[in-house]
Every structure is written in structure tokens, then in C-alpha cells.
Amino acid sequence: MTAFVLLKLLTAAVSLLMASSIVSRDPGFRVNRLMGGVVGCTAWWALCEAAWSLQTDAEIAAAISRASAPAWLLIGSLFFDTFATLVGRYRSRLYRLTPVIYTAAVLMSIFHMSTPLCLATAVPAAWGWRFEFGPLFPLSFATAIIPPMLVFINWRTLYPLQGSRGERRISQAALIASSLAVLVAASTDVVLPYLGTAAPELGSTAIVVALVAILGRLRRYGYSFLSAGAFAQEILEAVNAGVVLLHSDGRVRDCNAAFERLAGTSSEALRETSIRDLLPALPQQLMLGNAAREAELVRVSGEKIPVLTSRPVPCVARHRVVGAALVVRDLREVSDLRHRLVTSARLAAVGDLSAGIAEEISGPADVVHARLGELRWTWRFLEVAAEKAGLPKELRGRVAEGAEVIGECLEGTERISRIASEVRGFAHGDASQRESTDVVWLLERALSVASARSSPGVAMIRELREVPPVLCARHEMLQVLINLLVNAFQAVGEMGQVCVSTEHRASKVLIHIRDDGVGVDSELLERIFDPFFTTKSVGEGTGLGLAISYHIVSDHGGEIRVLSQSGGGATFSVELPVL
């Protein structure tokens, strides 16, 4: 028995073992049956090669060679069908060619076995026999080679580059292994004999080696018809949390795409890097970390981001720990939410405190205001008496100055009372009665009040279209609109333009108040509705107007938004649900 025969028997044995292993995984799965068919055909081909090499009669050797034709002719068709099935009919236009390819392979097999026009005769060789081809052998060769060539040509269609990492790596391995197998088979079994060079037929062996490489890659990345780790790699790629596999000394072995995004680099660049370079808070002995903990992950760029690391899960092989798996979750959103909650709690505390202070201030301020009102009436009588008594002009001037001082004091106490009332309303809310209201009417009322605060050089543009009514507390919504209009007038100063418009969009009514004033810096926009935050000078604003407006609009089931940039004006939009 020659080495060639032993090689072919080994090829057949490995093929039969692989075929039974693949099909036994799930006999009902079409891809399993197809791949089992590929390996089974290879086994038959290798057995035929071993059988004809043991013959002493050329005619018998040629007959056995012809009998192997169905195997190597169907391998290409089964290979094509396997990839078309894996990709899916809806992704592969080539799938419709499958019946044609199978029909051509079967008909060519019958023709090849029944006539010497494809394979003429056998000629003795050092390893057994080599064969001389007939004039129609190119038809057999074309039938066998066209299906795999179609797969190679359309590889990107079958497995797109945007697929998962597991798909890409399996695709690359399958492409390289199968193309090399086809190249070896075509060279040793067809091309070299045609060129008159004697060479042992290695096609079946090359295909088995390629299949072993492909199946190993499939098992590495987990597919249910080949591996018990069903789609393990694909699942890891799909989860949002970062998963990193570590050696026992803490070096990174591998990681999923989510961890790559967290670290800001690829898994290849992270490989063999110490995990403590990324997570300095981890203990030196990984397995000592027995609970999840918050930490900071140092990205490649140097940026630090908050993360939550799981308890390290030991990876055991042969009764000893060889590494660990670590799950790392991004806490940036949680940290931001936590910061907002803390800020909200502080603002709530400030609101409760300010409401109490406002309550305490309101009583004395009202008393002072009432007494100043009485003093103003008394002072007026004093002015009349001074006029009638003919007091000197200087004394009458002093009396008039006293009247002005009293008026200023009254304005101050009114402002104190108004601010205290706004603070109480913001802190405790208001259950005012709501009724159907015409938005245009409401805007006209607000404009009539707020226009008194505008300068003569400010142009007022009205684009008030008829819109459906809304359900609101009229005086509250009037307060919102007046506040927004006054802010717009103050923003444009002595010269400028303020535009008020209405819009009906689906089940919403929108009120837009736009000015071409100084605008608001982008970094301040997030805080513009915070209580006590103001961009105005000290004494010009309390920082409550927009906060109270936001509270009122939200309480009505609406939204208030702002678009602005420094020096580019501002647009406030109030959105209210239609009645």
C-alpha cells in the first residue's frame, strides 16, 4: 500500500467523521445536511481515489475514476447551496440559480460516467494511475468550478463587511480556505495533467483540510449547528455592556465591541494590555474583587469616564483558574442623571426655604406698603396746605421731594410683594381654574400690557394666524406671555425687532416669540429655565420669570423651548395641547 493510498484513506476517514459530527448536531437543519453532503461527497471521492490506485487493470481504474464524478461534481453545487442558504434567499439573488446548478451537476455526472469522452483512459504513474482526458472533459470541469467561482465573485454580497465581527472573521477564513482548496484541486487534478506534468491528485485532501479550517473557525465563534456555544460571539457583540476576557495576571485577552467603544480603541490594540492601566481601581489580585464596584475607566485619549465593573468571573480549565471575565457598564448617563437629581434636590430645598422666607417677608412688606399709602395721602394734604399757606418756594420744593420719596418707597414695597408672591406660587403651585381660551386674544392682551416696556425704536411684527383654542388658566398663561415679551423687548434694547407668531401643528398650538437682540450663549441655554438664574445685571432680574413660566407651561401639559446663540437673537416657543 502506497503513501498516496494511505493519504486518501485518511482523507476519507476524516471526512466521514466530520460528516457524522455535523449532521448529528441537528439533522433537521438544512445547512447541516448540506455541509454533511459536502464532506460526504469528499469522502466518496477520496475512497474512489484509494480504490483505483490499488487496481492493476487500466480499464477498471478508469471506471472507478468515472464513478467518482458525482462526488466532485456535486461538491461545487453543495458548496454554493450552503452559502446561499446561510445568507438567506432574501439577501442572495444567486439563490435562484441553485436548481439550475444542481440539474447541470446531475446531468454531467451521468454523462461523465457513461462515456469515455470526458475521461479517456488510465496511464500508470508512480503513485498508481494518472488519467488522460477526453475532448468533453472541459464541460465536466466547468460544471464543477463555476458554482464555487460564483460564490467567490459575490462574496461581499453573501457576507457584507458591515456584519458582526464573528461573521467577518468566519467569512475571511472560509474565503481563504475554500479558494486555496479550489486552487489546489484545479491545479493537481486538471491543469497540471493538461499541461503534461504528472502530479498526484490532491483535490479531495485539500478540500478536507479547508473544511477542517472552516469548521474550526465556526466552532471558535460559535454557531448552533457546529458548536455548543451557540452564537456566543454574536451575543457578546450585541450586548451594550463591555465584556473583557483577561489572563490570570490581568492582561487583556479579548473584548467585545462595546468595550472597544468604552476604551476608545480596537481589541487588537488592547490585547496584552494590563487591565489596571484602564481600570486602576481594580485590586492587584483580581479574584479578591468579590462585588461590583464603581470605578473610572481611563480611555486611550486620557479621558476618564465613570463605569461599573462586575465581580470578576473566573475562567477554569483543567481544574485551575486561567483567567477571568469582567463586565464593564458605562455609567455616564447614570452619573449625569444622579447629578441632575442632586441638583433638583438642592433646588427643591432652596425653593422650600425661599417660600418660607417669602412668607415671612410678605407680611411686614404689606404692612409697610399700607402705611406708606396712608402717608402718601397725608403728604398730599400737606402739599396743598403748604401751597395755601404761601410757604417759600424752597420749603414747597422740600415737600415735593418728600412726595417723590414716598412714591419710590411704594414702588419698592410693591416689588417686594410681587417677588414674594412669585416665589410662593413657584414653590407651592396654583390650582387656578382653566377654561377654553383663544390664543390670539391672549396674545393681544399680553402685547397690550408688555408693549409699555418697549422702546419707540422697536418694531413689533404680528403674524397671528387663527389656531384652535387651548384649555388654560388665563391669568397664568398671560403671565407667561408677558414675561417672554418683556424679556424680548429688554434683549433688543433701544432698536430692534420682535416678532410674535402662532402655528397649528397636529394636536399642538405653538406660540413663537422671536427677537434679534443679544441672544444667549450656548453654554447657558441648559440653565436658562433654572430658578434664580439670570443673565441680567443685578437689580434688573430675579431669575424667576423663566423658571415660573416653565413651571406653568409644564403644568398645562405643554413645553417651552428656546433657540439662541450669542449675538444672534433668541426664539422662545410655547407649545400647548389643543382643546
MINU-943401 format. One line per field, with one value per residue (C-alpha): x, y, z; residue in one letter; residue number from 1. Coordinates in Angstrom, 3 decimals. Example, Ala and Ser with C-alpha at 12.3 -4.5 7.8 and 13.67 -1.06 7.14 Angstrom:
2
east <- [12.300_13.670]
north <- [-4.500_-1.060]
up <- [7.800_7.140]
residuo <- [A_S]
num <- [1_2]
***
This chain:
579
east <- [0.000_1.489_1.637_-0.900_-3.437_-2.886_-3.392_-6.670_-7.921_-7.086_-8.884_-11.956_-11.918_-11.657_-14.422_-16.793_-16.064_-16.786_-19.935_-21.410_-20.465_-22.071_-25.298_-25.758_-25.824_-29.207_-30.299_-33.350_-31.287_-30.807_-27.336_-26.166_-27.394_-25.746_-22.385_-22.673_-23.268_-20.120_-17.997_-19.728_-19.017_-15.395_-15.224_-16.605_-14.147_-11.189_-12.314_-12.545_-9.011_-7.716_-9.588_-8.328_-4.752_-4.900_-6.024_-3.734_-6.074_-6.274_-9.900_-11.042_-9.081_-10.708_-14.150_-13.653_-12.444_-15.597_-17.650_-16.132_-17.564_-20.863_-18.855_-16.553_-19.229_-21.776_-19.300_-19.364_-23.182_-23.492_-20.870_-22.862_-26.170_-24.658_-23.537_-26.738_-28.768_-26.616_-27.043_-30.764_-32.880_-33.852_-30.176_-28.807_-30.018_-27.863_-30.150_-32.490_-29.629_-29.429_-31.860_-30.027_-26.645_-27.903_-29.509_-26.302_-24.221_-26.527_-26.735_-22.979_-22.370_-24.473_-22.759_-19.276_-19.852_-21.409_-18.863_-15.086_-15.481_-14.751_-12.176_-10.463_-8.117_-5.782_-1.989_0.392_2.094_4.434_1.558_-0.878_-2.631_-2.982_-5.711_-5.913_-8.881_-11.353_-12.425_-15.508_-13.778_-13.758_-17.574_-17.222_-14.585_-16.724_-19.729_-17.631_-15.748_-18.468_-20.528_-17.583_-16.357_-19.802_-19.518_-16.051_-17.073_-20.133_-18.507_-19.235_-22.888_-23.038_-21.271_-21.283_-18.409_-20.777_-21.656_-20.621_-17.002_-17.724_-19.267_-16.371_-13.715_-15.541_-16.113_-12.422_-11.357_-13.893_-12.874_-9.170_-9.509_-12.037_-10.235_-6.945_-8.689_-10.204_-6.816_-5.005_-7.734_-7.823_-4.011_-3.226_-6.317_-6.805_-4.306_-1.025_-2.277_-3.467_-0.005_1.563_3.007_2.438_1.215_-0.771_-4.409_-4.700_-8.130_-10.107_-7.402_-7.191_-10.975_-10.898_-8.109_-10.119_-13.239_-11.320_-10.075_-13.562_-15.237_-12.604_-13.298_-17.033_-16.547_-14.325_-17.073_-19.991_-22.749_-25.541_-25.141_-21.462_-20.757_-22.401_-21.507_-24.461_-23.748_-21.658_-19.567_-22.625_-24.372_-21.324_-21.234_-24.932_-24.879_-24.431_-22.163_-18.439_-17.121_-13.390_-11.584_-8.408_-5.404_-4.767_-2.227_-4.720_-3.619_-6.414_-7.050_-10.061_-13.050_-16.303_-17.189_-18.888_-15.653_-13.747_-16.058_-15.534_-11.758_-11.666_-9.557_-9.671_-9.415_-6.141_-4.591_-5.893_-4.611_-1.862_-2.510_-2.897_-6.491_-5.201_-3.924_-7.576_-9.150_-6.604_-9.107_-9.117_-7.291_-3.919_-5.420_-8.407_-10.236_-10.211_-12.816_-15.970_-18.529_-19.452_-17.844_-17.896_-14.645_-13.147_-12.036_-9.052_-9.545_-6.652_-7.172_-6.675_-10.321_-11.811_-15.363_-17.394_-18.112_-19.469_-17.323_-18.797_-17.317_-14.587_-15.882_-13.071_-12.394_-11.413_-9.646_-8.446_-9.323_-7.237_-8.036_-6.584_-8.221_-11.343_-14.228_-15.199_-18.343_-17.947_-21.007_-20.942_-22.237_-22.001_-25.761_-26.356_-23.784_-25.376_-28.825_-27.503_-26.013_-29.330_-31.207_-28.830_-29.223_-33.012_-32.996_-30.923_-33.222_-36.234_-34.642_-33.859_-37.441_-38.886_-36.526_-37.257_-41.021_-40.730_-38.621_-41.061_-43.928_-42.096_-41.196_-44.654_-46.416_-44.158_-43.908_-47.700_-47.893_-45.194_-46.940_-50.251_-48.693_-46.828_-50.142_-51.661_-48.550_-48.856_-52.439_-51.394_-48.446_-50.742_-52.786_-49.518_-48.612_-51.998_-51.682_-48.163_-49.426_-52.308_-50.097_-47.786_-44.673_-41.420_-40.601_-37.666_-39.891_-42.540_-39.738_-38.710_-42.339_-42.499_-39.284_-40.856_-43.786_-41.357_-39.527_-42.818_-43.704_-40.344_-40.833_-44.277_-42.795_-40.146_-42.690_-44.837_-41.795_-41.067_-44.674_-44.656_-41.406_-42.648_-45.881_-43.984_-41.734_-44.716_-46.503_-43.430_-42.820_-46.408_-48.086_-51.521_-54.766_-56.348_-59.459_-58.849_-61.133_-61.191_-59.120_-58.459_-54.668_-54.754_-56.917_-54.495_-51.516_-53.242_-53.833_-50.206_-48.925_-51.033_-49.516_-45.897_-45.600_-45.457_-41.990_-40.704_-38.741_-40.116_-37.393_-38.511_-40.556_-43.395_-44.348_-47.572_-48.090_-51.122_-52.919_-56.158_-55.458_-57.677_-58.439_-56.496_-57.512_-55.575_-55.674_-55.858_-54.053_-51.236_-50.724_-50.964_-48.172_-46.013_-46.529_-45.986_-42.758_-41.453_-42.409_-40.785_-37.606_-37.644_-38.066_-35.213_-32.994_-33.358_-32.820_-33.493_-33.540_-34.568_-37.379_-39.720_-41.919_-44.877_-46.441_-48.803_-48.797_-51.066_-49.226_-51.198_-52.650_-50.461_-50.633_-47.296_-46.597_-43.256_-41.704_-38.573_-36.197_-32.973_-31.319_-28.139_-29.068_-27.856_-24.544_-24.934_-23.381_-26.055_-29.069_-29.269_-29.611_-31.892_-35.018_-33.339_-34.757_-32.743_-30.573_-30.463_-28.254_-29.408_-27.477_-28.001_-31.260_-32.729_-33.993_-34.627_-34.088_-37.635_-39.517_-38.483_-38.476_-42.077_-43.056_-41.545_-43.424_-46.756_-46.415_-45.365_-48.301_-50.575_-49.147_-47.059_-43.426_-41.365_-38.185_-35.534_-33.212_-30.463_-26.827_-24.741_-25.415_-27.934_-31.192_-33.473_-36.706_-38.924_-41.593_-44.524_-46.262_-49.736_-52.119_-55.244_-58.503]
north <- [0.000_3.306_6.587_8.018_5.319_5.903_9.649_9.076_6.592_9.103_11.807_9.582_8.709_12.363_13.284_10.607_11.641_15.307_14.476_12.407_15.054_17.887_16.096_14.629_18.137_18.840_16.555_18.719_21.809_22.302_23.811_20.817_18.442_20.476_20.646_16.951_16.380_18.309_16.278_13.022_13.625_14.330_11.016_9.122_10.934_10.009_6.370_6.151_7.586_4.964_2.192_2.999_3.347_-0.288_-1.616_-3.314_-3.021_0.350_-0.131_-0.847_2.147_4.365_3.000_3.745_7.240_7.812_6.578_9.350_12.019_12.519_13.301_16.033_17.443_17.780_19.301_22.651_22.659_21.772_24.384_27.027_25.954_26.008_29.622_30.733_29.130_30.652_34.110_33.650_33.810_37.438_38.550_36.450_36.823_33.815_31.556_31.199_29.590_26.652_24.329_25.032_24.255_21.009_19.917_20.611_18.655_15.596_15.509_15.984_13.186_10.760_11.805_11.610_8.084_6.717_7.807_7.990_11.434_13.084_10.697_8.595_6.136_5.479_5.588_4.046_6.501_6.285_6.691_4.439_5.850_9.122_9.821_11.204_13.461_13.214_16.107_16.910_16.947_20.800_20.587_18.488_20.817_23.904_22.311_21.687_25.004_27.540_27.267_27.995_30.753_32.411_32.285_33.871_36.602_37.540_37.110_40.647_40.215_36.976_38.335_42.161_43.970_45.648_42.259_41.337_40.641_36.906_36.891_38.840_36.571_33.382_34.838_35.650_32.184_30.463_32.571_31.891_28.182_27.371_29.379_27.645_24.257_25.014_26.253_23.077_20.783_22.526_22.534_18.928_17.255_19.256_21.943_20.063_16.881_19.005_20.560_17.076_17.274_14.160_15.032_13.106_14.173_16.208_17.808_15.779_16.152_19.918_20.207_18.249_20.461_23.566_22.175_21.447_25.066_26.472_24.244_25.181_28.856_28.276_26.459_29.300_31.880_29.632_28.556_26.290_23.662_23.172_24.346_24.112_27.790_28.889_32.298_33.199_35.730_37.275_37.641_39.359_41.745_42.525_43.440_47.072_46.315_45.912_42.381_41.782_38.441_38.528_36.299_35.247_38.088_40.726_41.136_41.658_38.566_39.711_42.041_42.813_45.872_47.645_47.574_48.822_51.856_52.446_52.229_54.216_51.734_48.298_44.908_44.276_47.374_46.407_42.841_42.083_45.454_45.295_45.871_48.046_50.558_51.013_50.444_51.497_50.837_47.059_45.063_43.524_40.088_40.095_37.305_39.308_41.594_39.837_42.527_45.041_48.436_51.866_52.995_55.266_53.876_55.661_55.790_55.781_59.521_60.053_60.881_59.322_58.003_56.501_52.773_49.900_46.768_43.380_40.797_39.003_35.633_33.038_31.015_27.477_24.927_21.557_22.444_25.621_29.295_30.513_33.942_35.933_37.633_41.172_43.091_46.875_49.124_52.760_54.998_58.331_58.632_57.378_59.809_62.678_61.659_61.390_64.873_66.208_64.551_66.068_69.468_69.062_68.127_71.191_73.415_71.892_72.674_76.202_76.547_75.446_77.769_80.695_80.086_80.316_83.457_84.975_84.237_85.973_88.955_89.318_90.213_93.104_94.319_94.525_96.472_98.892_99.293_100.079_102.623_104.250_104.509_106.331_108.528_109.446_110.691_112.654_114.140_115.283_117.247_118.697_119.795_121.523_123.187_124.410_125.908_127.669_128.929_130.568_128.931_129.837_128.026_126.214_124.684_123.720_122.016_120.002_118.883_117.799_115.818_114.023_113.005_111.538_109.597_108.145_107.114_105.361_103.557_102.400_101.044_99.192_97.578_96.620_94.922_93.092_91.855_90.785_88.831_87.159_86.207_84.726_82.706_81.315_80.459_78.713_76.701_75.642_75.802_77.206_75.381_78.124_77.279_76.504_77.325_77.343_80.284_81.879_82.033_85.090_87.003_86.019_87.293_90.595_91.138_90.271_92.608_95.498_95.106_94.347_96.986_99.648_98.291_98.599_101.497_103.592_102.230_98.600_97.222_94.911_92.271_90.280_87.024_85.825_83.103_81.604_78.450_76.105_77.127_75.714_74.848_77.032_79.282_82.613_84.776_82.223_81.922_85.720_85.932_83.599_85.550_88.936_87.682_86.365_89.578_91.793_89.707_90.134_93.897_94.104_91.957_94.250_97.449_100.772_99.465_96.078_93.837_91.490_89.053_87.159_84.306_81.372_77.936_74.887_71.570_68.298_68.343_71.238_75.016_76.827_80.421_81.795_84.979_85.912_88.836_89.966_91.012_89.961_86.265_83.720_81.844_78.153_77.039_78.981_77.576_74.471_76.669_79.352_77.832_77.163_79.133_82.213_82.005_85.211_86.817_90.299_92.703_92.816_94.613_94.046_90.493_87.867_84.773_83.590_84.750_81.933_79.333_80.214_80.305_76.850_75.555_76.990_75.664_72.206_72.152_72.763_69.691_71.776_72.587_75.736_75.755_78.268_78.561_81.128_81.956_84.823_87.914_86.097_86.795_84.270_82.436_81.168_78.654_77.763_74.503_73.793_70.895_71.675_71.585]
up <- [0.000_-1.129_0.797_-1.673_-0.767_2.954_2.459_0.628_3.242_5.972_3.968_3.664_7.392_8.467_6.018_7.337_10.933_10.168_8.198_11.028_13.597_11.634_10.743_14.238_15.720_14.163_11.296_10.631_9.936_6.181_6.446_8.499_5.809_3.052_4.821_5.638_1.936_1.006_3.405_2.419_-1.280_-0.406_1.445_-1.593_-3.869_-1.636_-1.372_-5.169_-5.431_-2.989_-4.831_-8.319_-7.029_-5.838_-9.255_-11.739_-14.707_-16.507_-17.557_-14.002_-12.704_-15.343_-14.484_-10.781_-11.669_-13.713_-10.737_-8.608_-10.912_-8.997_-5.841_-7.156_-9.490_-6.657_-4.172_-6.003_-6.128_-2.419_-1.545_-3.447_-1.861_1.631_1.377_-0.344_2.473_5.211_3.716_3.095_-0.001_0.636_0.583_-2.288_-5.859_-6.747_-4.740_-7.725_-9.682_-7.242_-9.147_-12.423_-10.860_-9.316_-12.599_-14.542_-11.989_-12.092_-15.892_-16.245_-13.701_-15.747_-18.960_-17.405_-16.067_-19.262_-21.891_-22.359_-23.990_-20.651_-19.204_-21.884_-20.165_-17.230_-17.514_-14.919_-12.541_-9.563_-7.056_-9.008_-12.058_-13.844_-16.402_-19.904_-20.537_-23.366_-25.612_-23.480_-20.091_-20.036_-19.711_-16.560_-15.179_-15.922_-14.189_-11.078_-10.945_-11.838_-8.566_-6.206_-8.526_-8.313_-4.528_-4.566_-7.013_-4.957_-1.552_-0.362_-1.266_0.691_3.784_3.884_5.528_7.990_9.536_13.058_13.902_14.162_10.690_9.215_10.682_9.684_6.233_5.810_6.948_4.693_1.693_2.114_2.906_0.183_-2.502_-1.687_-1.798_-5.211_-6.450_-5.313_-6.677_-10.049_-10.300_-9.329_-10.785_-14.018_-15.005_-14.467_-16.228_-19.161_-19.359_-19.400_-15.882_-13.774_-10.256_-7.618_-7.283_-4.062_-4.640_-2.091_0.553_0.009_0.409_3.680_5.044_4.066_5.730_8.921_8.959_8.315_10.914_13.456_12.820_13.083_16.364_17.620_17.070_17.907_15.539_16.743_14.041_14.832_18.370_21.775_22.318_20.180_18.738_21.789_19.907_18.252_21.610_23.106_20.165_20.608_24.318_25.301_28.254_27.698_28.220_28.535_28.891_30.967_31.533_35.120_35.507_34.350_30.738_28.215_26.130_24.113_24.368_22.595_20.530_23.464_25.479_22.428_22.342_26.059_25.786_22.544_20.591_18.954_20.630_18.773_20.341_23.790_23.620_26.181_27.870_31.645_32.683_35.548_33.002_32.031_35.460_38.119_40.929_40.347_43.059_42.276_42.855_40.522_42.303_45.540_44.000_45.169_44.387_41.723_42.178_40.633_39.104_36.485_33.134_31.612_27.841_25.372_24.927_28.683_29.291_32.419_32.354_35.226_34.897_36.957_36.978_37.822_40.126_38.129_36.931_36.968_33.806_34.785_32.588_33.855_37.441_37.530_37.010_33.728_33.615_34.306_32.582_33.524_32.614_32.432_32.185_31.115_33.912_32.136_31.724_35.277_36.637_34.740_35.992_39.530_39.249_37.971_40.834_43.384_41.717_41.679_45.367_46.168_44.125_45.875_49.240_48.072_46.853_50.192_52.055_49.750_50.061_53.845_53.618_51.113_53.505_56.330_54.144_52.651_55.940_57.013_53.399_53.138_56.413_55.245_51.898_53.594_55.931_53.045_51.190_54.136_54.386_50.702_51.178_54.280_52.365_49.611_52.142_53.405_49.865_49.465_52.890_52.071_48.815_50.524_53.358_50.845_52.162_50.473_47.260_48.854_51.530_48.987_46.982_50.019_50.487_46.811_47.231_50.180_47.961_45.398_48.112_49.328_45.754_45.316_48.624_47.491_44.227_46.251_48.569_45.564_44.007_47.268_47.454_43.788_44.147_47.336_45.577_42.604_44.904_46.818_43.587_42.168_45.322_46.048_42.658_41.894_41.217_39.144_37.152_33.488_30.604_26.802_25.599_22.226_21.837_19.551_22.058_24.825_22.808_22.036_25.760_26.540_23.811_25.080_28.546_27.576_24.830_27.520_28.356_24.794_23.304_20.415_18.116_18.489_15.566_16.592_13.969_14.387_12.459_14.383_12.446_13.694_15.724_17.772_21.379_24.323_27.870_30.285_33.321_31.509_34.031_34.374_30.623_30.335_32.910_30.782_27.561_29.205_30.768_27.420_25.613_28.241_28.017_24.225_24.491_27.002_24.743_21.698_23.716_22.014_18.438_17.120_16.078_17.968_16.054_17.525_15.538_16.026_14.429_14.467_14.180_14.581_18.116_19.275_19.173_19.054_20.037_18.794_20.239_18.276_18.782_17.115_20.356_22.111_22.312_24.857_24.903_24.053_27.348_29.260_27.408_29.629_32.735_31.392_32.994_36.365_39.308_40.329_37.210_35.179_32.554_33.551_35.732_39.457_40.230_36.741_37.246_39.922_37.782_38.491_35.387_33.014_35.794_36.714_33.021_32.508_35.547_34.344_30.781_32.004_34.397_31.382_29.614_27.228_26.576_26.301_24.230_23.283_20.297_20.538_20.070_21.329_19.221_17.024_18.816_20.505_19.747_22.561_21.541_23.784_22.792_24.233_23.584_21.561_23.472]
residuo <- [M_T_A_F_V_L_L_K_L_L_T_A_A_V_S_L_L_M_A_S_S_I_V_S_R_D_P_G_F_R_V_N_R_L_M_G_G_V_V_G_C_T_A_W_W_A_L_C_E_A_A_W_S_L_Q_T_D_A_E_I_A_A_A_I_S_R_A_S_A_P_A_W_L_L_I_G_S_L_F_F_D_T_F_A_T_L_V_G_R_Y_R_S_R_L_Y_R_L_T_P_V_I_Y_T_A_A_V_L_M_S_I_F_H_M_S_T_P_L_C_L_A_T_A_V_P_A_A_W_G_W_R_F_E_F_G_P_L_F_P_L_S_F_A_T_A_I_I_P_P_M_L_V_F_I_N_W_R_T_L_Y_P_L_Q_G_S_R_G_E_R_R_I_S_Q_A_A_L_I_A_S_S_L_A_V_L_V_A_A_S_T_D_V_V_L_P_Y_L_G_T_A_A_P_E_L_G_S_T_A_I_V_V_A_L_V_A_I_L_G_R_L_R_R_Y_G_Y_S_F_L_S_A_G_A_F_A_Q_E_I_L_E_A_V_N_A_G_V_V_L_L_H_S_D_G_R_V_R_D_C_N_A_A_F_E_R_L_A_G_T_S_S_E_A_L_R_E_T_S_I_R_D_L_L_P_A_L_P_Q_Q_L_M_L_G_N_A_A_R_E_A_E_L_V_R_V_S_G_E_K_I_P_V_L_T_S_R_P_V_P_C_V_A_R_H_R_V_V_G_A_A_L_V_V_R_D_L_R_E_V_S_D_L_R_H_R_L_V_T_S_A_R_L_A_A_V_G_D_L_S_A_G_I_A_E_E_I_S_G_P_A_D_V_V_H_A_R_L_G_E_L_R_W_T_W_R_F_L_E_V_A_A_E_K_A_G_L_P_K_E_L_R_G_R_V_A_E_G_A_E_V_I_G_E_C_L_E_G_T_E_R_I_S_R_I_A_S_E_V_R_G_F_A_H_G_D_A_S_Q_R_E_S_T_D_V_V_W_L_L_E_R_A_L_S_V_A_S_A_R_S_S_P_G_V_A_M_I_R_E_L_R_E_V_P_P_V_L_C_A_R_H_E_M_L_Q_V_L_I_N_L_L_V_N_A_F_Q_A_V_G_E_M_G_Q_V_C_V_S_T_E_H_R_A_S_K_V_L_I_H_I_R_D_D_G_V_G_V_D_S_E_L_L_E_R_I_F_D_P_F_F_T_T_K_S_V_G_E_G_T_G_L_G_L_A_I_S_Y_H_I_V_S_D_H_G_G_E_I_R_V_L_S_Q_S_G_G_G_A_T_F_S_V_E_L_P_V_L]
num <- [1_2_3_4_5_6_7_8_9_10_11_12_13_14_15_16_17_18_19_20_21_22_23_24_25_26_27_28_29_30_31_32_33_34_35_36_37_38_39_40_41_42_43_44_45_46_47_48_49_50_51_52_53_54_55_56_57_58_59_60_61_62_63_64_65_66_67_68_69_70_71_72_73_74_75_76_77_78_79_80_81_82_83_84_85_86_87_88_89_90_91_92_93_94_95_96_97_98_99_100_101_102_103_104_105_106_107_108_109_110_111_112_113_114_115_116_117_118_119_120_121_122_123_124_125_126_127_128_129_130_131_132_133_134_135_136_137_138_139_140_141_142_143_144_145_146_147_148_149_150_151_152_153_154_155_156_157_158_159_160_161_162_163_164_165_166_167_168_169_170_171_172_173_174_175_176_177_178_179_180_181_182_183_184_185_186_187_188_189_190_191_192_193_194_195_196_197_198_199_200_201_202_203_204_205_206_207_208_209_210_211_212_213_214_215_216_217_218_219_220_221_222_223_224_225_226_227_228_229_230_231_232_233_234_235_236_237_238_239_240_241_242_243_244_245_246_247_248_249_250_251_252_253_254_255_256_257_258_259_260_261_262_263_264_265_266_267_268_269_270_271_272_273_274_275_276_277_278_279_280_281_282_283_284_285_286_287_288_289_290_291_292_293_294_295_296_297_298_299_300_301_302_303_304_305_306_307_308_309_310_311_312_313_314_315_316_317_318_319_320_321_322_323_324_325_326_327_328_329_330_331_332_333_334_335_336_337_338_339_340_341_342_343_344_345_346_347_348_349_350_351_352_353_354_355_356_357_358_359_360_361_362_363_364_365_366_367_368_369_370_371_372_373_374_375_376_377_378_379_380_381_382_383_384_385_386_387_388_389_390_391_392_393_394_395_396_397_398_399_400_401_402_403_404_405_406_407_408_409_410_411_412_413_414_415_416_417_418_419_420_421_422_423_424_425_426_427_428_429_430_431_432_433_434_435_436_437_438_439_440_441_442_443_444_445_446_447_448_449_450_451_452_453_454_455_456_457_458_459_460_461_462_463_464_465_466_467_468_469_470_471_472_473_474_475_476_477_478_479_480_481_482_483_484_485_486_487_488_489_490_491_492_493_494_495_496_497_498_499_500_501_502_503_504_505_506_507_508_509_510_511_512_513_514_515_516_517_518_519_520_521_522_523_524_525_526_527_528_529_530_531_532_533_534_535_536_537_538_539_540_541_542_543_544_545_546_547_548_549_550_551_552_553_554_555_556_557_558_559_560_561_562_563_564_565_566_567_568_569_570_571_572_573_574_575_576_577_578_579]
***
